[in-house]
Amino acid sequence: MEQRPFVLSGGGIRGAAHLGVLRAFLEAGIRPSAISGTSAGALVGALLADGRTPQEVLHW
């Protein structure tokens, strides 16, 4: 399993778009070593850090 830092940008649509990219990363075995974000990216990052999957965040 590879670990990389995830940096997420702000903006409502970008926050939702991050979920698709993060889902693809997780399916490829790439996990976050750290998560950083601003605005909507911070919200998505906090929910991921809480242990939720991108699918759960999308339906939250």
C-alpha positions in Angstrom: 0.0 0.0 0.0 1.4 3.3 -1.1 0.9 6.5 1.1 0.9 10.0 -0.3 -0.2 13.4 1.2 -3.6 14.6 -0.1 -4.1 18.3 -0.7 -7.6 19.4 -1.5 -8.7 22.8 -2.9 -11.7 24.9 -2.1 -14.9 25.4 -4.0 -18.2 23.5 -3.8 -17.9 21.7 -7.1 -14.3 20.9 -6.6 -15.1 19.4 -3.2 -17.4 17.0 -4.9 -15.0 16.3 -7.7 -12.3 15.4 -5.2 -14.4 12.5 -4.1 -14.2 10.8 -7.5 -10.4 11.2 -7.6 -10.0 10.0 -4.0 -12.1 7.0 -4.7 -9.9 6.1 -7.6 -6.8 6.6 -5.5 -8.2 4.3 -2.7 -9.2 1.6 -5.2 -5.6 1.8 -6.6 -4.2 1.2 -3.1 -3.0 4.8 -2.6 -3.9 5.9 1.0 -3.3 9.3 2.5 -0.3 9.9 4.8 -1.7 13.4 5.6 -4.8 15.3 4.5 -4.8 19.1 4.0 -7.6 21.3 2.5 -9.3 24.6 2.3 -13.0 25.4 2.3 -14.9 22.5 0.7 -11.6 20.5 0.5 -11.1 20.9 4.3 -14.6 19.5 4.9 -14.0 16.5 2.6 -10.6 16.0 4.2 -12.0 16.1 7.7 -14.7 13.5 6.8 -12.1 11.3 5.2 -9.8 11.6 8.2 -12.8 10.6 10.4 -12.8 7.3 8.5 -15.6 7.8 6.0 -15.3 6.6 2.4 -15.7 8.9 -0.5 -19.1 7.3 -1.2 -20.2 8.0 2.3 -19.1 11.6 2.1 -20.9 12.1 -1.2 -24.2 10.9 0.4 -23.6 12.8 3.7 
